[in-house]
Amino acid sequence: MTMGSGGMRVEAGSLGSIPFALPEATDESLTGLRRAFYIAGARSTISSLWTVPLQESTHLIQDFTEIWLGPNHGQNRYAAFHVAQLNALQRARSKNSGHPFWWGGFTYLGDTNDTTQIQ
């Protein structure tokens, strides 16, 4: 599936900044956003279950992108996400108790066996 006139293909979408503290943000709205990404052709989404502090969110998404698409890439999306979460856990343990609040709020939805590599 392609999007727009340039034929851009969406490989992954990130929904890490959903403000769940707002009354209008519901489970249904997150499901609707994930579905919108899916309909647009995204093969996977990463989203947060709660509002994760910006620094931690940024680190996780940057790690994920670097592991998946960086010069030494070779991981599929799910493996890259898993390694990014482990990196986030290590950062949390070095700063504080390693409580899941700091690293465990993100979920991956998509094909875990995907072996597509970005050229």
C-alpha positions in Angstrom: 0.0 0.0 0.0 1.3 3.5 -0.8 0.5 6.9 0.6 0.5 10.2 -1.3 1.6 11.1 -4.7 5.2 10.1 -4.0 4.2 6.5 -3.3 5.7 6.6 0.3 5.4 3.3 2.1 4.9 3.4 5.9 7.0 0.8 7.6 6.4 1.8 11.2 4.5 4.4 13.1 5.1 5.7 16.6 2.3 6.9 18.9 4.5 7.7 21.9 3.0 11.1 22.8 -0.6 10.2 23.3 -1.8 12.3 26.3 -3.8 9.6 28.2 -4.4 11.9 31.1 -6.9 13.8 29.0 -10.5 12.8 29.5 -11.1 12.4 25.7 -8.1 10.0 25.2 -9.6 6.5 25.5 -8.6 2.9 24.6 -10.9 3.2 21.6 -9.0 6.3 20.4 -5.7 4.5 20.6 -7.2 1.6 18.7 -8.5 4.0 16.1 -5.1 5.5 15.7 -3.4 2.2 15.3 -6.0 1.2 12.8 -5.5 4.4 10.9 -1.7 3.6 10.6 -2.6 0.0 9.5 -5.0 1.2 6.8 -2.3 3.7 5.7 0.0 0.7 5.2 2.1 0.7 8.3 3.4 -2.7 9.0 3.8 -2.0 12.7 3.2 0.6 15.4 4.9 1.5 18.7 2.6 3.2 21.2 2.7 4.0 24.9 0.2 2.7 27.4 0.7 5.7 29.6 2.5 9.1 29.3 6.2 8.3 29.5 8.5 11.2 30.2 9.8 12.9 27.0 13.5 12.0 27.6 12.8 8.3 28.0 10.4 8.3 25.0 12.9 10.0 22.8 15.7 7.7 23.8 13.6 4.6 23.1 12.5 5.8 19.7 16.0 6.9 18.7 17.4 3.6 19.8 14.8 1.7 17.9 15.4 3.7 14.7 19.2 3.4 15.0 19.0 -0.4 15.6 16.5 -0.9 12.8 17.8 1.5 10.2 21.3 2.6 11.4 24.6 1.8 9.6 24.9 -1.6 11.5 21.2 -2.5 11.0 20.1 -5.9 10.2 17.5 -6.4 12.9 13.8 -6.7 11.9 11.5 -4.1 13.5 10.4 -6.3 16.4 13.9 -7.3 17.3 15.0 -3.7 17.1 12.1 -2.7 19.4 13.1 -5.5 21.9 16.7 -4.3 22.0 15.6 -0.7 22.4 13.4 -1.7 25.4 16.3 -3.6 27.0 18.5 -0.4 26.5 15.7 1.6 28.2 15.6 -0.8 31.1 19.4 -0.5 31.5 19.2 3.3 31.5 16.4 3.2 34.1 18.3 0.9 36.3 21.4 3.2 36.2 19.3 6.3 37.1 16.7 4.9 39.5 15.1 1.6 40.6 14.4 0.4 37.0 10.7 0.7 37.6 8.7 -0.2 34.5 7.2 3.3 34.5 10.4 4.5 32.9 10.7 1.8 30.2 7.7 -0.6 30.1 5.0 1.7 28.8 5.6 1.0 25.1 4.0 -1.8 23.1 4.8 -3.1 19.6 1.9 -4.1 17.4 2.8 -5.8 14.1 4.3 -8.8 12.6 7.0 -10.1 14.9 8.4 -12.4 12.2 8.9 -9.7 9.7 12.2 -10.0 8.0 11.8 -7.0 5.7 15.0 -5.0 5.4 15.0 -1.3 4.4 17.3 -0.5 1.5 
